[in-house]
Amino acid sequence: MSEARLDEQRVAAARLWAALRFPYLASALFASTVVAAPRLGSITVDRSWRLYMDPELVDEWTPGEIGSVLVHHVGHLLRDHAGRAQRLGIDGTSEEDWVAAADAEINDDLLESGVTFPIEPIVPSSFECEPGGFAEDYFRTIRGRDVCAGECGSGAHGQLRGWEKNTDESPQITPAAAQLLRSKVASEIRSHAGKLPGSVPLGWQRWAQDLLEPRVDWRRTLAAAVRSGVASVAGCVDYTYMRPSRRSSVTGNVILPALRRPLPSVAIVIDTSASMSDRLLGTVLAEVEGILRGVGVGRNSIHLLACDTEVHRVQRVTSARAVRLFGDGGTDMGAGIAAALELRPPPPVVVALTDGYTPWPAERPKGTRVIVGLVGSGDWPAPDWARTIRIEDSS
């Protein structure tokens, strides 16, 4: 007997229903790859943003019911419930309680929007908790109780399932790309809520605010350090013969230079060596997005250099979504800084984003200010001639 085939038209209709109902989640809804999983008896999602669907359920449920489940799973992915479970030490003995807590965090917002699930959803009131809380708080409350949660897949709890093991060839989203996608969705949530007040549940607004807005002092420190270096150049003037002086009309044959104000630029050197995990790269790319928003220089004045032991590519970027990273070898951030200084005009500020496992130049580079942003949990030393800022992982 042949395996049941997935009705792709019904899946597309469900995605469209969800995107029309939750337009600010559309980017995430259409990012996942759909994998047919006959006899699964459910719809689940893995940590690589792949959706597993039982064809029989797809035929049985309405597009609205399927769409509600898709939005539910997107909630697990965007809020990184798998990563949060890992940080809590969730294992096979506690994953069901965690999934129930994570479901309550998501469904609280979805029911506020009037969605209808094909099965009875778990909500905070299911275990006598107040709405609007976090999964971690719900988990501590329900730990040890007899709470029956459905199967959502490793995208909710981080524990690999059998049906997820043979799909390595299916397209997947890396942790770095997932972090960029979270930032994009958070921006769309904030924009949508600003244009149509009351149209976005408070839980989603809070999530977007926490992701996009500075919550710790290092972000202010990094932004201030970059702006300080840029300001030192923005206030300078120089002479140029590229255009005539406004006073040339009264000097006859004498050619006078005009004054020009240099347009400050920033070079961002990203460590793409093998020691930088996908999660760390995701954190770094999120910081690139923040620098691009807050530095206040021209749209074409941001240069990004991907560097391991050498610089593989120099890019001018106006959005972190346009960044392309190359590398995966050893590390020498000194090579990246040297390449940045060869840009014309040389940037007054070079930001080096790295885990710190790298050699550095022995002396301060001339004519530029270097800011080292250290990511990850390592304790590698940074040069004393650079401004060093510890970047905390907020993913």
C-alpha positions as a Markdown table, in Angstrom:
| # | Residue | x | y | z |
|---|---|---|---|---|
| 1 | Met | 0.0 | 0.0 | 0.0 |
| 2 | Ser | 1.5 | 3.4 | -1.0 |
| 3 | Glu | 2.1 | 6.1 | 1.6 |
| 4 | Ala | -0.5 | 8.9 | 1.8 |
| 5 | Arg | 0.5 | 12.0 | -0.1 |
| 6 | Leu | 0.4 | 15.4 | 1.5 |
| 7 | Asp | -2.2 | 17.7 | 0.0 |
| 8 | Glu | 0.1 | 20.7 | -0.8 |
| 9 | Gln | -2.9 | 22.9 | -1.8 |
| 10 | Arg | -4.5 | 22.5 | 1.7 |
| 11 | Val | -1.1 | 23.3 | 3.3 |
| 12 | Ala | -0.8 | 26.4 | 1.1 |
| 13 | Ala | -4.3 | 27.5 | 2.0 |
| 14 | Ala | -3.5 | 27.0 | 5.7 |
| 15 | Arg | -0.4 | 29.1 | 5.4 |
| 16 | Leu | -2.3 | 31.8 | 3.6 |
| 17 | Trp | -5.0 | 31.8 | 6.2 |
| 18 | Ala | -2.4 | 32.2 | 9.0 |
| 19 | Ala | -0.5 | 34.9 | 7.1 |
| 20 | Leu | -3.7 | 36.9 | 6.6 |
| 21 | Arg | -4.7 | 36.5 | 10.2 |
| 22 | Phe | -1.3 | 37.3 | 11.6 |
| 23 | Pro | 0.5 | 39.3 | 8.9 |
| 24 | Tyr | 3.4 | 40.2 | 11.2 |
| 25 | Leu | 4.3 | 36.5 | 11.4 |
| 26 | Ala | 4.2 | 35.9 | 7.6 |
| 27 | Ser | 8.0 | 35.8 | 7.2 |
| 28 | Ala | 8.3 | 33.0 | 9.7 |
| 29 | Leu | 5.2 | 31.1 | 8.5 |
| 30 | Phe | 6.5 | 30.8 | 4.9 |
| 31 | Ala | 10.1 | 30.1 | 6.0 |
| 32 | Ser | 9.6 | 26.5 | 7.1 |
| 33 | Thr | 10.0 | 23.4 | 4.9 |
| 34 | Val | 7.1 | 21.0 | 5.1 |
| 35 | Val | 7.9 | 17.3 | 5.4 |
| 36 | Ala | 5.2 | 14.6 | 5.0 |
| 37 | Ala | 5.1 | 12.3 | 8.0 |
| 38 | Pro | 2.5 | 9.5 | 7.5 |
| 39 | Arg | 1.1 | 7.9 | 10.6 |
| 40 | Leu | 2.6 | 10.7 | 12.8 |
| 41 | Gly | -0.8 | 11.6 | 14.1 |
| 42 | Ser | 0.2 | 15.2 | 14.6 |
| 43 | Ile | 1.9 | 18.2 | 13.2 |
| 44 | Thr | 5.3 | 19.0 | 14.8 |
| 45 | Val | 8.3 | 21.1 | 14.1 |
| 46 | Asp | 12.1 | 20.5 | 14.6 |
| 47 | Arg | 14.9 | 22.9 | 15.7 |
| 48 | Ser | 15.8 | 23.5 | 12.0 |
| 49 | Trp | 12.3 | 25.0 | 11.3 |
| 50 | Arg | 11.0 | 21.9 | 9.4 |
| 51 | Leu | 7.3 | 21.1 | 9.8 |
| 52 | Tyr | 6.2 | 17.5 | 9.9 |
| 53 | Met | 2.6 | 16.8 | 8.9 |
| 54 | Asp | 0.5 | 13.7 | 8.9 |
| 55 | Pro | -1.3 | 13.7 | 5.5 |
| 56 | Glu | -4.4 | 12.2 | 7.1 |
| 57 | Leu | -4.7 | 15.1 | 9.6 |
| 58 | Val | -4.2 | 17.6 | 6.8 |
| 59 | Asp | -7.1 | 16.1 | 4.9 |
| 60 | Glu | -9.3 | 16.0 | 8.1 |
| 61 | Trp | -8.6 | 19.5 | 9.5 |
| 62 | Thr | -9.8 | 22.7 | 8.0 |
| 63 | Pro | -7.3 | 25.3 | 6.6 |
| 64 | Gly | -8.1 | 27.5 | 9.6 |
| 65 | Glu | -7.4 | 24.7 | 12.1 |
| 66 | Ile | -4.1 | 23.8 | 10.3 |
| 67 | Gly | -3.2 | 27.4 | 10.2 |
| 68 | Ser | -3.7 | 27.8 | 13.9 |
| 69 | Val | -1.4 | 24.9 | 14.6 |
| 70 | Leu | 1.2 | 26.5 | 12.2 |
| 71 | Val | 1.1 | 29.8 | 14.1 |
| 72 | His | 1.4 | 27.8 | 17.3 |
| 73 | His | 4.6 | 26.1 | 16.1 |
| 74 | Val | 6.0 | 29.4 | 14.7 |
| 75 | Gly | 5.6 | 30.7 | 18.3 |
| 76 | His | 7.8 | 27.8 | 19.6 |
| 77 | Leu | 10.5 | 28.7 | 17.0 |
| 78 | Leu | 10.4 | 32.5 | 17.3 |
| 79 | Arg | 10.5 | 32.4 | 21.1 |
| 80 | Asp | 13.3 | 29.8 | 20.9 |
| 81 | His | 11.6 | 27.4 | 23.3 |
| 82 | Ala | 14.2 | 24.6 | 22.4 |
| 83 | Gly | 17.1 | 26.8 | 23.3 |
| 84 | Arg | 15.4 | 27.9 | 26.5 |
| 85 | Ala | 14.7 | 24.3 | 27.4 |
| 86 | Gln | 18.4 | 23.5 | 26.9 |
| 87 | Arg | 19.5 | 26.3 | 29.2 |
| 88 | Leu | 17.0 | 24.9 | 31.8 |
| 89 | Gly | 18.4 | 21.4 | 31.5 |
| 90 | Ile | 15.2 | 19.9 | 30.2 |
| 91 | Asp | 15.5 | 16.2 | 29.5 |
| 92 | Gly | 13.2 | 13.2 | 28.8 |
| 93 | Thr | 11.9 | 13.3 | 32.4 |
| 94 | Ser | 10.8 | 17.0 | 32.3 |
| 95 | Glu | 10.1 | 17.7 | 28.6 |
| 96 | Glu | 6.4 | 17.1 | 28.8 |
| 97 | Asp | 6.0 | 19.6 | 31.6 |
| 98 | Trp | 8.1 | 22.1 | 29.7 |
| 99 | Val | 6.1 | 21.7 | 26.5 |
| 100 | Ala | 2.9 | 22.3 | 28.5 |
| 101 | Ala | 4.4 | 25.5 | 29.9 |
| 102 | Ala | 5.6 | 26.6 | 26.5 |
| 103 | Asp | 2.2 | 25.9 | 25.0 |
| 104 | Ala | 0.6 | 28.0 | 27.7 |
| 105 | Glu | 2.9 | 30.9 | 26.9 |
| 106 | Ile | 2.0 | 30.8 | 23.2 |
| 107 | Asn | -1.7 | 29.9 | 23.3 |
| 108 | Asp | -2.5 | 32.6 | 25.8 |
| 109 | Asp | -1.8 | 35.1 | 22.9 |
| 110 | Leu | -3.4 | 33.1 | 20.2 |
| 111 | Leu | -6.7 | 32.7 | 21.9 |
| 112 | Glu | -6.7 | 36.4 | 22.5 |
| 113 | Ser | -6.8 | 36.7 | 18.7 |
| 114 | Gly | -9.8 | 34.4 | 18.4 |
| 115 | Val | -8.2 | 31.4 | 16.7 |
| 116 | Thr | -9.8 | 27.9 | 16.9 |
| 117 | Phe | -7.6 | 24.8 | 17.5 |
| 118 | Pro | -8.5 | 21.3 | 16.3 |
| 119 | Ile | -7.9 | 20.0 | 19.9 |
| 120 | Glu | -8.3 | 21.6 | 23.3 |
| 121 | Pro | -5.3 | 23.9 | 23.9 |
| 122 | Ile | -3.3 | 24.2 | 27.1 |
| 123 | Val | -3.5 | 27.7 | 28.5 |
| 124 | Pro | -2.3 | 29.2 | 31.9 |
| 125 | Ser | -5.7 | 28.6 | 33.5 |
| 126 | Ser | -5.2 | 24.9 | 32.8 |
| 127 | Phe | -3.0 | 24.8 | 35.8 |
| 128 | Glu | -4.4 | 27.7 | 37.7 |
| 129 | Cys | -1.8 | 30.3 | 36.6 |
| 130 | Glu | -2.3 | 33.9 | 35.6 |
| 131 | Pro | -2.1 | 34.8 | 31.9 |
| 132 | Gly | 0.8 | 36.8 | 30.4 |
| 133 | Gly | 3.6 | 34.8 | 32.1 |
| 134 | Phe | 6.7 | 33.1 | 30.8 |
| 135 | Ala | 7.2 | 29.4 | 30.1 |
| 136 | Glu | 9.9 | 29.2 | 32.8 |
| 137 | Asp | 7.4 | 30.5 | 35.4 |
| 138 | Tyr | 4.7 | 28.1 | 34.3 |
| 139 | Phe | 7.2 | 25.2 | 34.3 |
| 140 | Arg | 8.1 | 25.8 | 37.9 |
| 141 | Thr | 4.4 | 25.8 | 38.9 |
| 142 | Ile | 3.4 | 22.6 | 37.1 |
| 143 | Arg | 6.6 | 20.6 | 37.6 |
| 144 | Gly | 5.6 | 17.2 | 39.0 |
| 145 | Arg | 1.9 | 17.6 | 38.2 |
| 146 | Asp | 0.0 | 15.2 | 36.0 |
| 147 | Val | -0.2 | 17.6 | 33.0 |
| 148 | Cys | -0.7 | 16.0 | 29.5 |
| 149 | Ala | 0.9 | 18.0 | 26.7 |
| 150 | Gly | 0.8 | 17.1 | 23.1 |
| 151 | Glu | 3.9 | 16.4 | 20.9 |
| 152 | Cys | 5.3 | 19.5 | 19.3 |
| 153 | Gly | 8.7 | 18.2 | 18.3 |
| 154 | Ser | 12.3 | 19.2 | 19.1 |
| 155 | Gly | 11.5 | 22.8 | 18.0 |
| 156 | Ala | 9.6 | 23.1 | 21.3 |
| 157 | His | 11.8 | 21.0 | 23.7 |
| 158 | Gly | 15.1 | 20.3 | 22.0 |
| 159 | Gln | 14.9 | 16.5 | 22.2 |
| 160 | Leu | 15.4 | 14.8 | 18.8 |
| 161 | Arg | 12.5 | 12.6 | 17.7 |
| 162 | Gly | 12.7 | 9.5 | 15.5 |
| 163 | Trp | 10.9 | 11.1 | 12.5 |
| 164 | Glu | 13.4 | 13.9 | 12.5 |
| 165 | Lys | 16.5 | 11.8 | 12.1 |
| 166 | Asn | 16.2 | 11.0 | 8.3 |
| 167 | Thr | 15.5 | 14.5 | 7.0 |
| 168 | Asp | 19.1 | 15.9 | 6.8 |
| 169 | Glu | 18.6 | 16.5 | 3.0 |
| 170 | Ser | 15.5 | 18.6 | 3.5 |
| 171 | Pro | 16.2 | 22.4 | 3.5 |
| 172 | Gln | 16.7 | 23.8 | 7.0 |
| 173 | Ile | 17.3 | 27.1 | 8.7 |
| 174 | Thr | 20.5 | 27.5 | 10.5 |
| 175 | Pro | 20.6 | 29.1 | 14.0 |
| 176 | Ala | 22.3 | 32.2 | 12.5 |
| 177 | Ala | 19.5 | 32.6 | 9.9 |
| 178 | Ala | 16.9 | 31.9 | 12.6 |
| 179 | Gln | 18.2 | 34.8 | 14.7 |
| 180 | Leu | 18.0 | 37.1 | 11.7 |
| 181 | Leu | 14.4 | 35.9 | 11.0 |
| 182 | Arg | 13.5 | 36.6 | 14.6 |
| 183 | Ser | 14.8 | 40.1 | 14.3 |
| 184 | Lys | 12.9 | 40.6 | 11.1 |
| 185 | Val | 9.6 | 39.4 | 12.6 |
| 186 | Ala | 10.1 | 41.5 | 15.8 |
| 187 | Ser | 10.5 | 44.6 | 13.6 |
| 188 | Glu | 7.3 | 43.7 | 11.7 |
| 189 | Ile | 5.4 | 43.2 | 14.9 |
| 190 | Arg | 6.5 | 46.6 | 16.2 |
| 191 | Ser | 5.6 | 48.3 | 12.9 |
| 192 | His | 2.2 | 46.6 | 12.7 |
| 193 | Ala | 1.4 | 47.4 | 16.3 |
| 194 | Gly | 2.3 | 51.0 | 15.7 |
| 195 | Lys | 0.1 | 51.4 | 12.7 |
| 196 | Leu | -2.8 | 49.4 | 14.1 |
| 197 | Pro | -2.9 | 49.7 | 17.9 |
| 198 | Gly | -4.6 | 46.8 | 19.6 |
| 199 | Ser | -4.0 | 44.5 | 16.6 |
| 200 | Val | -1.1 | 42.5 | 18.1 |
| 201 | Pro | -1.4 | 40.5 | 21.3 |
| 202 | Leu | 0.5 | 42.0 | 24.2 |
| 203 | Gly | 2.6 | 38.9 | 24.6 |
| 204 | Trp | 4.0 | 39.2 | 21.0 |
| 205 | Gln | 4.6 | 42.9 | 21.5 |
| 206 | Arg | 6.5 | 42.2 | 24.7 |
| 207 | Trp | 8.6 | 39.6 | 22.9 |
| 208 | Ala | 9.4 | 41.9 | 20.1 |
| 209 | Gln | 10.3 | 44.7 | 22.5 |
| 210 | Asp | 12.6 | 42.5 | 24.5 |
| 211 | Leu | 14.4 | 41.3 | 21.3 |
| 212 | Leu | 14.8 | 44.7 | 19.7 |
| 213 | Glu | 15.4 | 47.1 | 22.5 |
| 214 | Pro | 18.6 | 47.4 | 24.6 |
| 215 | Arg | 18.1 | 45.6 | 27.9 |
| 216 | Val | 21.7 | 45.7 | 29.2 |
| 217 | Asp | 24.3 | 48.4 | 29.4 |
| 218 | Trp | 26.7 | 46.9 | 26.9 |
| 219 | Arg | 24.5 | 47.9 | 24.0 |
| 220 | Arg | 24.6 | 51.5 | 25.0 |
| 221 | Thr | 28.3 | 51.3 | 25.5 |
| 222 | Leu | 28.9 | 49.8 | 22.1 |
| 223 | Ala | 26.7 | 52.4 | 20.4 |
| 224 | Ala | 28.3 | 55.2 | 22.3 |
| 225 | Ala | 31.8 | 54.0 | 21.4 |
| 226 | Val | 31.0 | 53.8 | 17.7 |
| 227 | Arg | 29.3 | 57.2 | 17.6 |
| 228 | Ser | 32.2 | 58.8 | 19.4 |
| 229 | Gly | 34.7 | 57.6 | 16.8 |
| 230 | Val | 32.4 | 58.6 | 14.0 |
| 231 | Ala | 31.8 | 62.1 | 15.5 |
| 232 | Ser | 35.5 | 62.8 | 15.6 |
| 233 | Val | 35.7 | 62.5 | 11.8 |
| 234 | Ala | 32.3 | 64.0 | 11.0 |
| 235 | Gly | 33.3 | 67.3 | 12.6 |
| 236 | Cys | 36.5 | 67.6 | 10.5 |
| 237 | Val | 37.0 | 69.4 | 7.2 |
| 238 | Asp | 39.6 | 69.2 | 4.5 |
| 239 | Tyr | 40.4 | 70.9 | 1.2 |
| 240 | Thr | 39.7 | 69.4 | -2.2 |
| 241 | Tyr | 40.2 | 70.4 | -5.8 |
| 242 | Met | 37.5 | 68.1 | -7.0 |
| 243 | Arg | 35.1 | 71.1 | -7.1 |
| 244 | Pro | 35.9 | 74.8 | -7.3 |
| 245 | Ser | 35.7 | 77.1 | -4.3 |
| 246 | Arg | 32.8 | 79.5 | -4.1 |
| 247 | Arg | 35.4 | 82.3 | -4.0 |
| 248 | Ser | 37.0 | 81.5 | -7.3 |
| 249 | Ser | 34.9 | 84.1 | -9.1 |
| 250 | Val | 36.8 | 86.9 | -7.4 |
| 251 | Thr | 40.4 | 85.4 | -7.7 |
| 252 | Gly | 40.8 | 85.4 | -11.5 |
| 253 | Asn | 43.1 | 82.7 | -12.7 |
| 254 | Val | 44.0 | 81.5 | -9.2 |
| 255 | Ile | 42.3 | 78.2 | -8.5 |
| 256 | Leu | 41.2 | 77.8 | -4.9 |
| 257 | Pro | 40.2 | 74.5 | -3.3 |
| 258 | Ala | 36.8 | 74.0 | -1.7 |
| 259 | Leu | 36.2 | 72.7 | 1.7 |
| 260 | Arg | 34.8 | 69.2 | 2.1 |
| 261 | Arg | 33.4 | 67.3 | 5.1 |
| 262 | Pro | 34.4 | 63.6 | 5.1 |
| 263 | Leu | 31.6 | 61.1 | 5.3 |
| 264 | Pro | 32.5 | 58.9 | 8.2 |
| 265 | Ser | 32.4 | 55.1 | 7.7 |
| 266 | Val | 32.5 | 52.1 | 9.9 |
| 267 | Ala | 34.2 | 48.8 | 9.2 |
| 268 | Ile | 32.8 | 45.7 | 10.9 |
| 269 | Val | 35.1 | 42.7 | 11.0 |
| 270 | Ile | 33.2 | 39.5 | 11.8 |
| 271 | Asp | 35.0 | 36.4 | 13.0 |
| 272 | Thr | 33.9 | 33.5 | 10.8 |
| 273 | Ser | 36.4 | 30.9 | 12.1 |
| 274 | Ala | 35.5 | 27.4 | 13.1 |
| 275 | Ser | 35.4 | 28.4 | 16.8 |
| 276 | Met | 32.4 | 30.6 | 16.1 |
| 277 | Ser | 29.2 | 28.5 | 16.3 |
| 278 | Asp | 26.1 | 29.2 | 14.4 |
| 279 | Arg | 24.5 | 30.5 | 17.6 |
| 280 | Leu | 27.3 | 33.0 | 18.1 |
| 281 | Leu | 27.2 | 34.1 | 14.5 |
| 282 | Gly | 23.4 | 34.6 | 15.0 |
| 283 | Thr | 24.2 | 36.9 | 18.0 |
| 284 | Val | 26.9 | 38.7 | 16.0 |
| 285 | Leu | 24.5 | 39.3 | 13.0 |
| 286 | Ala | 21.9 | 40.7 | 15.4 |
| 287 | Glu | 24.5 | 43.2 | 16.6 |
| 288 | Val | 25.3 | 44.2 | 13.0 |
| 289 | Glu | 21.6 | 45.0 | 12.6 |
| 290 | Gly | 21.7 | 47.2 | 15.7 |
| 291 | Ile | 24.9 | 49.0 | 14.5 |
| 292 | Leu | 23.3 | 49.7 | 11.2 |
| 293 | Arg | 20.3 | 51.2 | 12.8 |
| 294 | Gly | 22.0 | 53.3 | 15.4 |
| 295 | Val | 25.4 | 54.4 | 14.1 |
| 296 | Gly | 24.0 | 57.3 | 12.1 |
| 297 | Val | 26.3 | 57.2 | 9.1 |
| 298 | Gly | 25.4 | 57.1 | 5.4 |
| 299 | Arg | 23.7 | 54.0 | 3.9 |
| 300 | Asn | 26.7 | 53.1 | 1.8 |
| 301 | Ser | 29.3 | 53.8 | 4.6 |
| 302 | Ile | 29.1 | 50.4 | 6.4 |
| 303 | His | 31.8 | 47.9 | 5.3 |
| 304 | Leu | 31.5 | 44.3 | 6.5 |
| 305 | Leu | 34.6 | 42.0 | 6.3 |
| 306 | Ala | 34.2 | 38.2 | 6.9 |
| 307 | Cys | 37.5 | 37.0 | 8.3 |
| 308 | Asp | 39.0 | 33.8 | 9.6 |
| 309 | Thr | 42.8 | 33.7 | 8.9 |
| 310 | Glu | 42.2 | 36.1 | 6.0 |
| 311 | Val | 39.4 | 38.3 | 4.7 |
| 312 | His | 37.3 | 36.4 | 2.2 |
| 313 | Arg | 35.0 | 39.2 | 1.1 |
| 314 | Val | 34.3 | 42.9 | 1.8 |
| 315 | Gln | 30.7 | 43.9 | 1.5 |
| 316 | Arg | 28.9 | 47.2 | 1.7 |
| 317 | Val | 25.7 | 46.6 | 3.6 |
| 318 | Thr | 22.6 | 48.5 | 4.6 |
| 319 | Ser | 20.8 | 45.6 | 6.3 |
| 320 | Ala | 22.0 | 42.6 | 8.1 |
| 321 | Arg | 19.7 | 40.5 | 5.9 |
| 322 | Ala | 22.1 | 41.2 | 3.0 |
| 323 | Val | 25.1 | 39.9 | 4.9 |
| 324 | Arg | 26.9 | 36.8 | 3.4 |
| 325 | Leu | 29.4 | 35.1 | 5.7 |
| 326 | Phe | 32.4 | 33.2 | 4.4 |
| 327 | Gly | 35.1 | 31.3 | 6.3 |
| 328 | Asp | 35.3 | 28.4 | 8.8 |
| 329 | Gly | 39.1 | 28.1 | 9.1 |
| 330 | Gly | 41.5 | 29.4 | 11.8 |
| 331 | Thr | 41.4 | 32.9 | 13.2 |
| 332 | Asp | 43.4 | 36.0 | 12.8 |
| 333 | Met | 41.5 | 39.2 | 13.5 |
| 334 | Gly | 44.6 | 41.2 | 12.9 |
| 335 | Ala | 44.3 | 40.3 | 9.2 |
| 336 | Gly | 40.7 | 41.7 | 9.2 |
| 337 | Ile | 41.7 | 44.9 | 10.9 |
| 338 | Ala | 44.6 | 45.4 | 8.4 |
| 339 | Ala | 42.2 | 44.8 | 5.5 |
| 340 | Ala | 39.8 | 47.3 | 7.0 |
| 341 | Leu | 42.6 | 50.0 | 7.1 |
| 342 | Glu | 43.2 | 49.5 | 3.4 |
| 343 | Leu | 39.7 | 50.7 | 2.5 |
| 344 | Arg | 39.6 | 54.1 | 0.9 |
| 345 | Pro | 39.0 | 56.3 | 2.7 |
| 346 | Pro | 40.1 | 54.4 | 5.8 |
| 347 | Pro | 37.4 | 54.1 | 8.4 |
| 348 | Pro | 37.8 | 56.0 | 11.7 |
| 349 | Val | 36.2 | 53.1 | 13.6 |
| 350 | Val | 36.7 | 49.3 | 13.2 |
| 351 | Val | 34.4 | 47.0 | 15.1 |
| 352 | Ala | 35.8 | 43.5 | 15.6 |
| 353 | Leu | 33.1 | 41.0 | 16.6 |
| 354 | Thr | 34.7 | 37.7 | 17.8 |
| 355 | Asp | 34.8 | 35.1 | 20.5 |
| 356 | Gly | 38.3 | 36.3 | 21.3 |
| 357 | Tyr | 40.1 | 33.1 | 20.3 |
| 358 | Thr | 42.5 | 34.9 | 18.0 |
| 359 | Pro | 45.9 | 36.6 | 17.8 |
| 360 | Trp | 45.9 | 40.4 | 17.8 |
| 361 | Pro | 48.3 | 43.1 | 16.4 |
| 362 | Ala | 51.0 | 44.0 | 18.9 |
| 363 | Glu | 50.3 | 47.7 | 18.6 |
| 364 | Arg | 47.4 | 50.0 | 18.1 |
| 365 | Pro | 46.6 | 50.5 | 14.4 |
| 366 | Lys | 47.3 | 54.1 | 13.4 |
| 367 | Gly | 44.5 | 56.5 | 12.4 |
| 368 | Thr | 41.6 | 54.4 | 13.6 |
| 369 | Arg | 39.7 | 53.4 | 16.8 |
| 370 | Val | 39.2 | 49.7 | 17.3 |
| 371 | Ile | 36.3 | 48.4 | 19.3 |
| 372 | Val | 36.4 | 44.7 | 20.2 |
| 373 | Gly | 33.0 | 43.0 | 20.8 |
| 374 | Leu | 33.5 | 39.7 | 22.6 |
| 375 | Val | 30.8 | 37.1 | 22.2 |
| 376 | Gly | 30.4 | 33.7 | 23.8 |
| 377 | Ser | 31.4 | 32.3 | 27.2 |
| 378 | Gly | 35.2 | 32.2 | 26.6 |
| 379 | Asp | 37.6 | 34.2 | 28.6 |
| 380 | Trp | 40.2 | 35.0 | 25.9 |
| 381 | Pro | 42.2 | 38.3 | 26.4 |
| 382 | Ala | 41.6 | 41.3 | 24.2 |
| 383 | Pro | 44.4 | 43.9 | 23.4 |
| 384 | Asp | 44.8 | 46.6 | 25.9 |
| 385 | Trp | 44.9 | 49.2 | 23.1 |
| 386 | Ala | 41.3 | 48.5 | 22.0 |
| 387 | Arg | 38.0 | 49.3 | 23.6 |
| 388 | Thr | 36.6 | 45.9 | 24.7 |
| 389 | Ile | 32.9 | 45.3 | 25.3 |
| 390 | Arg | 31.5 | 42.0 | 26.4 |
| 391 | Ile | 28.5 | 41.1 | 24.3 |
| 392 | Glu | 26.0 | 39.1 | 26.2 |
| 393 | Asp | 24.0 | 36.4 | 24.3 |
| 394 | Ser | 20.4 | 37.5 | 24.2 |
| 395 | Ser | 19.1 | 34.7 | 21.9 |
